[in-house]
Amino acid sequence: MSTFNVPTREEVTANNQAIFDNLEKALGFVPNLYATYAHSKNALENYLALSNAKTSLSAKQKEVVNLAVSQVNNCTYCLSAHTAIGKMNGFTDAEILELRAGKASFDHKLDALAKLAKNITENRGATDSEVVSNFLNAGWTRENLVDTIVLVGDKTISNYLHKTTDVPVDFPQVRSLEEITA
């Protein structure tokens, strides 16, 4: 069980309170993991700046990376959140399961992206050269490669924060791939 509380608006700095208010307006609630960043007076703002920074990847492409990375890191919170966001971006349940497994048989280009994200994460950045070549040969650019690596880092931060704090999941919780495919 988590020893970390999810801070309320009243328990965080004035700057974080303003961020909570903006999240409430945009999302309808403050996700527990975002609130957990607010234990630090700077981390929530810094993380959101990174997470919302300009990138060459579309929102849908970002979800490919988020799902593959969160699966490798076995982060139930992020898998649950990004399953919901993936559906909002047009992925079906079956496609989301494939993306979590680091592949996309339904789209050659997304398949190369999912395989790259999975390989980067599994190998802690020592990416297999064949995976990188396949990614570039699928039509992705070096800019996309760099932006994907940044996104892997972004998602890994949240995965690690949840794995360390184990705050409650406040999205429809997903089952493990092992349970689903068994």
C-alpha positions as CSV (number, residue, x, y, z in Angstrom):
1,M,0.0,0.0,0.0
2,S,1.2,3.5,-0.8
3,T,2.7,5.6,1.9
4,F,2.2,8.7,-0.3
5,N,-0.9,10.8,0.0
6,V,-2.4,12.5,-3.0
7,P,-2.1,16.1,-2.0
8,T,-5.3,18.3,-2.1
9,R,-5.4,21.7,-3.5
10,E,-5.0,23.2,0.0
11,E,-1.9,21.2,0.7
12,V,0.2,22.5,-2.3
13,T,1.9,25.8,-3.2
14,A,-0.1,28.7,-4.7
15,N,1.6,28.0,-8.1
16,N,0.5,24.4,-7.9
17,Q,-3.0,25.5,-6.9
18,A,-3.2,27.5,-10.1
19,I,-2.1,24.5,-12.1
20,F,-4.7,22.3,-10.3
21,D,-7.3,24.9,-11.2
22,N,-6.3,24.8,-14.9
23,L,-6.2,20.9,-14.9
24,E,-9.7,20.9,-13.3
25,K,-11.0,23.3,-16.1
26,A,-9.3,21.3,-18.9
27,L,-9.8,17.7,-17.7
28,G,-12.7,18.0,-15.2
29,F,-10.4,16.7,-12.4
30,V,-6.8,16.6,-11.3
31,P,-5.4,13.2,-12.0
32,N,-3.8,11.7,-8.9
33,L,-0.4,11.3,-10.5
34,Y,-0.3,15.0,-11.5
35,A,-1.3,15.9,-8.0
36,T,1.6,13.7,-6.7
37,Y,4.0,15.8,-8.7
38,A,2.8,18.7,-6.6
39,H,4.6,17.4,-3.5
40,S,7.4,19.4,-5.1
41,K,6.9,23.1,-5.7
42,N,8.4,22.8,-9.2
43,A,8.0,19.3,-10.5
44,L,4.4,19.5,-11.7
45,E,5.0,22.7,-13.7
46,N,8.3,21.3,-15.1
47,Y,6.7,17.9,-16.0
48,L,3.7,19.5,-17.7
49,A,6.1,21.8,-19.7
50,L,8.0,18.7,-20.9
51,S,4.8,16.7,-21.5
52,N,3.1,19.5,-23.5
53,A,6.2,20.7,-25.4
54,K,6.2,20.9,-29.1
55,T,7.1,17.7,-30.9
56,S,7.1,16.2,-34.4
57,L,4.8,13.4,-33.2
58,S,1.0,13.8,-33.4
59,A,-1.2,13.1,-30.3
60,K,-2.1,9.7,-31.7
61,Q,1.6,8.9,-32.4
62,K,2.5,10.0,-28.8
63,E,0.0,7.5,-27.5
64,V,1.8,4.7,-29.3
65,V,4.9,5.6,-27.4
66,N,3.2,6.1,-24.1
67,L,1.5,2.7,-24.3
68,A,4.6,0.8,-25.3
69,V,6.8,2.5,-22.7
70,S,4.3,2.1,-19.9
71,Q,3.9,-1.6,-20.6
72,V,7.6,-2.2,-20.5
73,N,7.8,-0.3,-17.2
74,N,4.7,-2.1,-16.0
75,C,3.0,1.0,-14.8
76,T,-0.7,0.3,-14.2
77,Y,-1.5,4.0,-13.7
78,C,0.0,5.1,-17.0
79,L,-1.4,2.1,-18.9
80,S,-4.9,2.9,-17.6
81,A,-4.6,6.6,-18.4
82,H,-3.1,6.1,-21.8
83,T,-5.6,3.4,-22.7
84,A,-8.4,6.0,-22.1
85,I,-6.5,8.6,-24.0
86,G,-5.6,6.2,-26.8
87,K,-9.3,5.4,-27.3
88,M,-10.0,9.2,-27.4
89,N,-7.4,9.3,-30.2
90,G,-9.2,6.6,-32.2
91,F,-7.5,3.4,-31.3
92,T,-9.6,0.3,-30.8
93,D,-9.3,-2.0,-27.7
94,A,-7.5,-4.6,-29.9
95,E,-5.1,-2.0,-31.3
96,I,-4.3,-0.7,-27.8
97,L,-3.4,-4.2,-26.7
98,E,-1.0,-4.5,-29.7
99,L,0.5,-1.2,-28.9
100,R,1.1,-2.2,-25.3
101,A,2.9,-5.2,-26.6
102,G,5.1,-2.9,-28.7
103,K,3.7,-3.6,-32.2
104,A,1.0,-2.4,-34.6
105,S,0.1,-5.0,-37.3
106,F,-2.7,-2.6,-38.4
107,D,-0.2,0.2,-39.5
108,H,3.3,-0.3,-40.8
109,K,4.6,3.1,-39.7
110,L,3.1,2.9,-36.2
111,D,4.5,-0.6,-35.9
112,A,8.0,0.8,-36.4
113,L,7.3,3.5,-33.8
114,A,5.9,1.0,-31.3
115,K,8.9,-1.3,-31.8
116,L,11.3,1.6,-31.4
117,A,9.7,2.8,-28.2
118,K,9.7,-0.7,-26.7
119,N,13.3,-1.3,-27.7
120,I,14.6,2.0,-26.3
121,T,12.8,1.3,-23.0
122,E,13.8,-2.3,-22.7
123,N,17.5,-1.5,-23.5
124,R,17.6,1.7,-21.5
125,G,18.6,3.7,-24.6
126,A,21.0,1.2,-26.1
127,T,18.6,0.8,-29.0
128,D,19.2,-2.0,-31.5
129,S,20.6,-0.5,-34.7
130,E,18.2,-2.7,-36.8
131,V,15.2,-1.3,-34.9
132,V,16.5,2.2,-35.7
133,S,17.0,1.4,-39.3
134,N,13.5,-0.1,-39.6
135,F,12.1,3.0,-38.0
136,L,13.8,5.3,-40.5
137,N,13.0,3.0,-43.4
138,A,9.3,3.1,-42.4
139,G,9.3,6.9,-43.3
140,W,10.2,8.4,-40.0
141,T,12.9,11.1,-39.7
142,R,15.8,11.7,-37.4
143,E,13.7,14.5,-35.8
144,N,11.0,11.9,-35.1
145,L,13.7,9.6,-33.6
146,V,14.9,12.3,-31.2
147,D,11.4,13.4,-30.3
148,T,10.5,9.7,-29.6
149,I,13.5,9.4,-27.3
150,V,12.4,12.6,-25.4
151,L,8.9,11.1,-25.1
152,V,10.3,7.8,-23.8
153,G,12.0,9.9,-21.1
154,D,8.9,11.9,-20.4
155,K,6.8,8.7,-19.9
156,T,9.4,6.9,-17.9
157,I,9.4,9.8,-15.4
158,S,5.7,9.3,-14.8
159,N,6.1,5.5,-14.8
160,Y,8.8,5.8,-12.1
161,L,6.8,8.3,-10.0
162,H,3.8,6.0,-9.9
163,K,5.9,2.8,-9.3
164,T,7.5,4.6,-6.4
165,T,4.5,6.3,-4.8
166,D,1.7,3.8,-5.8
167,V,-1.0,6.4,-5.6
168,P,-4.5,5.2,-6.5
169,V,-5.3,4.8,-10.2
170,D,-8.2,7.2,-11.0
171,F,-8.8,6.0,-14.6
172,P,-10.6,2.8,-15.6
173,Q,-8.0,0.3,-14.5
174,V,-6.6,-2.0,-17.2
175,R,-5.7,-5.7,-16.7
176,S,-2.2,-7.0,-17.3
177,L,-1.4,-8.3,-20.8
178,E,-0.7,-11.7,-19.3
179,E,-4.3,-11.8,-17.9
180,I,-5.8,-10.7,-21.2
181,T,-3.8,-13.1,-23.4
182,A,-4.0,-16.1,-21.1
